[in-house]
């Protein structure tokens, strides 16, 4: 059932482990306990249960459904708000999200849906997504405080002046999932870390031919990808693709559509060469992440994507500095972010109580809520040590591998969710004296990478047109990518036709919408 909106909400959760705090517009008065109350207050957990609906990607990497996630269940206990979840796989997310929104039969909210800024603005201006700026002011004191502190309101505001999504907030870092390279293998084959397509090819070829895992078998898979940890992320090393608009600032300081230029040709050429010569797995466009994780502990991978090496290779192999995030290939390589990412949660016009949704989500912008989102439940998925550091619990019921624990207990993964990553997340994580940290590696590499993609504000008319254009461009380019890499289409004989089709579909016009404003910004 849905709960109709009857009042503005104040967050005043009286909980054992944490307090949900908020501010409302009502007059304050004291109850019998002396606690401040307002006329507009509602306390969590709600006295009566409420059920609403959401669309979301299957949680994290192995397809765990949100209702089975411990943090998600814990939030239901704290609030008495339950969700009917419609989910899909990471592979189908973009297509299925579009289908859901365009049929008119959509859920109350989009949560962890991977929606980017173009679609956020498009569906917001069409009235499908609700404006949230007033709701944030009235019902989200935690988020409001963070946006004020970081002066970040503009980063989540569309061209029409409205905010249509709740953000994921972290420290500045990479947009890309981390690309790990096997340093032990590099040492074994006597080569330096690659810094171009050509040198990457030579490294992968050596990984395949020189038995770097030393078992006497030709079982090495130099580069592995799958339907969630996509080959596309490797393209970011050649061109810093903004993962919202799929545009990039090229070496000439112009904005281009990433999948309709010479850099895209180079990517397709080399990826097909990798595929054809067996330097990557031949099921990269069909395999699910669990296959990568199942095989990784056998020490067969030289290059792979993940938030930490232990997700793929397991705890034993991940000990030490045998893996590092591959450095950018120059100053204009890898897309970075200010740490403020749109699209964590959007509320549709089907929702009858958007204020309740905002109050529910605001907890994740507190330190306690950020811990629940990013680390799960203390004593079950993580613990504090006597030295003041935290560590994953890998000797309990949650699982013996970090990836298992994260899947079962945390909300952040694959697609961003609304919330604030605690400041201590990377700095206070316990690591053995010689153990690599994904958080610190991501921060290190981000400092070497390209500047964040500029914040471009399109007009309402431009935004509506851009949203229509980019969906068609993406789908066509994505299919062409798979066909060329796997050899179903020949790159050289089809390239000019592909470019012509992309131009016909609006690639040049789409990029110019951004580039003209970018050039004006620089004057």
ChimeraX attribute file (.defattr): number of C-alpha atoms within 10 A of each C-alpha:
attribute: neighborCount
match mode: 1-to-1
recipient: residues
	/A:1	9
	/A:2	13
	/A:3	15
	/A:4	11
	/A:5	13
	/A:6	10
	/A:7	13
	/A:8	20
	/A:9	28
	/A:10	28
	/A:11	26
	/A:12	19
	/A:13	19
	/A:14	14
	/A:15	12
	/A:16	7
	/A:17	6
	/A:18	14
	/A:19	16
	/A:20	24
	/A:21	19
	/A:22	19
	/A:23	19
	/A:24	21
	/A:25	14
	/A:26	14
	/A:27	10
	/A:28	14
	/A:29	11
	/A:30	10
	/A:31	10
	/A:32	6
	/A:33	6
	/A:34	8
	/A:35	9
	/A:36	12
	/A:37	19
	/A:38	17
	/A:39	15
	/A:40	17
	/A:41	19
	/A:42	20
	/A:43	16
	/A:44	21
	/A:45	18
	/A:46	14
	/A:47	10
	/A:48	8
	/A:49	14
	/A:50	16
	/A:51	13
	/A:52	19
	/A:53	20
	/A:54	22
	/A:55	24
	/A:56	26
	/A:57	31
	/A:58	24
	/A:59	28
	/A:60	25
	/A:61	24
	/A:62	19
	/A:63	17
	/A:64	15
	/A:65	20
	/A:66	25
	/A:67	16
	/A:68	13
	/A:69	19
	/A:70	22
	/A:71	24
	/A:72	21
	/A:73	16
	/A:74	15
	/A:75	20
	/A:76	19
	/A:77	14
	/A:78	18
	/A:79	20
	/A:80	17
	/A:81	20
	/A:82	17
	/A:83	18
	/A:84	15
	/A:85	20
	/A:86	17
	/A:87	22
	/A:88	20
	/A:89	21
	/A:90	24
	/A:91	17
	/A:92	13
	/A:93	20
	/A:94	19
	/A:95	12
	/A:96	18
	/A:97	20
	/A:98	13
	/A:99	13
	/A:100	15
	/A:101	16
	/A:102	12
	/A:103	8
	/A:104	10
	/A:105	10
	/A:106	21
	/A:107	21
	/A:108	24
	/A:109	26
	/A:110	28
	/A:111	25
	/A:112	28
	/A:113	27
	/A:114	23
	/A:115	23
	/A:116	20
	/A:117	21
	/A:118	22
	/A:119	22
	/A:120	24
	/A:121	26
	/A:122	23
	/A:123	19
	/A:124	24
	/A:125	21
	/A:126	12
	/A:127	13
	/A:128	20
	/A:129	26
	/A:130	23
	/A:131	23
	/A:132	20
	/A:133	19
	/A:134	12
	/A:135	19
	/A:136	19
	/A:137	15
	/A:138	20
	/A:139	28
	/A:140	27
	/A:141	23
	/A:142	25
	/A:143	25
	/A:144	18
	/A:145	14
	/A:146	16
	/A:147	18
	/A:148	10
	/A:149	10
	/A:150	9
	/A:151	10
	/A:152	15
	/A:153	15
	/A:154	14
	/A:155	17
	/A:156	23
	/A:157	20
	/A:158	25
	/A:159	18
	/A:160	15
	/A:161	13
	/A:162	18
	/A:163	27
	/A:164	29
	/A:165	31
	/A:166	26
	/A:167	25
	/A:168	23
	/A:169	24
	/A:170	17
	/A:171	15
	/A:172	16
	/A:173	23
	/A:174	22
	/A:175	23
	/A:176	24
	/A:177	18
	/A:178	24
	/A:179	22
	/A:180	25
	/A:181	24
	/A:182	24
	/A:183	20
	/A:184	15
	/A:185	25
	/A:186	21
	/A:187	13
	/A:188	15
	/A:189	16
	/A:190	10
	/A:191	14
	/A:192	12
	/A:193	15
	/A:194	19
	/A:195	15
	/A:196	14
	/A:197	19
	/A:198	10
	/A:199	14
	/A:200	16
	/A:201	18
	/A:202	14
	/A:203	22
	/A:204	22
	/A:205	16
	/A:206	20
	/A:207	27
	/A:208	23
	/A:209	14
	/A:210	16
	/A:211	18
	/A:212	26
	/A:213	19
	/A:214	12
	/A:215	10
	/A:216	9
	/A:217	10
	/A:218	15
	/A:219	16
	/A:220	25
	/A:221	21
	/A:222	27
	/A:223	24
	/A:224	23
	/A:225	25
	/A:226	22
	/A:227	17
	/A:228	21
	/A:229	26
	/A:230	18
	/A:231	23
	/A:232	16
	/A:233	20
	/A:234	21
	/A:235	22
	/A:236	23
	/A:237	26
	/A:238	22
	/A:239	23
	/A:240	29
	/A:241	30
	/A:242	23
	/A:243	19
	/A:244	18
	/A:245	21
	/A:246	18
	/A:247	23
	/A:248	28
	/A:249	25
	/A:250	18
	/A:251	11
	/A:252	6
	/A:253	12
	/A:254	15
	/A:255	22
	/A:256	22
	/A:257	26
	/A:258	24
	/A:259	25
	/A:260	22
	/A:261	12
	/A:262	10
	/A:263	15
	/A:264	17
	/A:265	16
	/A:266	14
	/A:267	23
	/A:268	23
	/A:269	17
	/A:270	16
	/A:271	25
	/A:272	23
	/A:273	17
	/A:274	22
	/A:275	18
	/A:276	15
	/A:277	12
	/A:278	17
	/A:279	25
	/A:280	25
	/A:281	20
	/A:282	19
	/A:283	14
	/A:284	23
	/A:285	18
	/A:286	12
	/A:287	17
	/A:288	21
	/A:289	20
	/A:290	14
	/A:291	12
	/A:292	22
	/A:293	18
	/A:294	13
	/A:295	14
	/A:296	22
	/A:297	18
	/A:298	15
	/A:299	20
	/A:300	22
	/A:301	28
	/A:302	27
	/A:303	23
	/A:304	27
	/A:305	26
	/A:306	20
	/A:307	21
	/A:308	25
	/A:309	29
	/A:310	23
	/A:311	23
	/A:312	29
	/A:313	24
	/A:314	22
	/A:315	16
	/A:316	10
	/A:317	17
	/A:318	20
	/A:319	18
	/A:320	14
	/A:321	15
	/A:322	19
	/A:323	27
	/A:324	21
	/A:325	27
	/A:326	20
	/A:327	22
	/A:328	23
	/A:329	19
	/A:330	14
	/A:331	13
	/A:332	21
	/A:333	24
	/A:334	30
	/A:335	25
	/A:336	24
	/A:337	21
	/A:338	17
	/A:339	19
	/A:340	21
	/A:341	22
	/A:342	26
	/A:343	27
	/A:344	23
	/A:345	28
	/A:346	32
	/A:347	27
	/A:348	23
	/A:349	18
	/A:350	17
	/A:351	23
	/A:352	17
	/A:353	19
	/A:354	25
	/A:355	24
	/A:356	24
	/A:357	21
	/A:358	23
	/A:359	28
	/A:360	22
	/A:361	21
	/A:362	26
	/A:363	29
	/A:364	25
	/A:365	26
	/A:366	23
	/A:367	18
	/A:368	16
	/A:369	24
	/A:370	23
	/A:371	24
	/A:372	27
	/A:373	27
	/A:374	21
	/A:375	26
	/A:376	27
	/A:377	17
	/A:378	14
	/A:379	11
	/A:380	19
	/A:381	27
	/A:382	21
	/A:383	15
	/A:384	16
	/A:385	11
	/A:386	7
	/A:387	8
	/A:388	9
	/A:389	15
	/A:390	21
	/A:391	16
	/A:392	24
	/A:393	20
	/A:394	17
	/A:395	11
	/A:396	13
	/A:397	10
	/A:398	20
	/A:399	18
	/A:400	15
	/A:401	19
	/A:402	21
	/A:403	23
	/A:404	16
	/A:405	23
	/A:406	26
	/A:407	25
	/A:408	23
	/A:409	28
	/A:410	23
	/A:411	27
	/A:412	24
	/A:413	18
	/A:414	20
	/A:415	22
	/A:416	23
	/A:417	27
	/A:418	28
	/A:419	30
	/A:420	28
	/A:421	25
	/A:422	21
	/A:423	13
	/A:424	12
	/A:425	17
	/A:426	18
	/A:427	12
	/A:428	14
	/A:429	17
	/A:430	17
	/A:431	14
	/A:432	9
	/A:433	9
	/A:434	11
	/A:435	14
	/A:436	21
	/A:437	25
	/A:438	20
	/A:439	16
	/A:440	16
	/A:441	20
	/A:442	25
	/A:443	16
	/A:444	15
	/A:445	20
	/A:446	24
	/A:447	15
	/A:448	17
	/A:449	22
	/A:450	24
	/A:451	18
	/A:452	22
	/A:453	20
	/A:454	15
	/A:455	13
	/A:456	16
	/A:457	19
	/A:458	19
	/A:459	13
	/A:460	17
	/A:461	12
	/A:462	15
	/A:463	25
	/A:464	19
	/A:465	18
	/A:466	24
	/A:467	20
	/A:468	16
	/A:469	16
	/A:470	21
	/A:471	15
	/A:472	15
	/A:473	22
	/A:474	17
	/A:475	13
	/A:476	16
	/A:477	19
	/A:478	13
	/A:479	10
	/A:480	18
	/A:481	23
	/A:482	18
	/A:483	16
	/A:484	19
	/A:485	25
	/A:486	20
	/A:487	14
	/A:488	10
	/A:489	15
	/A:490	14
	/A:491	19
	/A:492	11
	/A:493	9
	/A:494	12
	/A:495	16
	/A:496	11
	/A:497	11
	/A:498	16
	/A:499	17
	/A:500	13
	/A:501	16
	/A:502	20
	/A:503	15
	/A:504	12
	/A:505	17
	/A:506	19
	/A:507	26
	/A:508	15
	/A:509	16
	/A:510	24
	/A:511	22
	/A:512	16
	/A:513	20
	/A:514	24
	/A:515	21
	/A:516	13
	/A:517	16
	/A:518	19
	/A:519	12
	/A:520	8
	/A:521	11
	/A:522	6
	/A:523	5
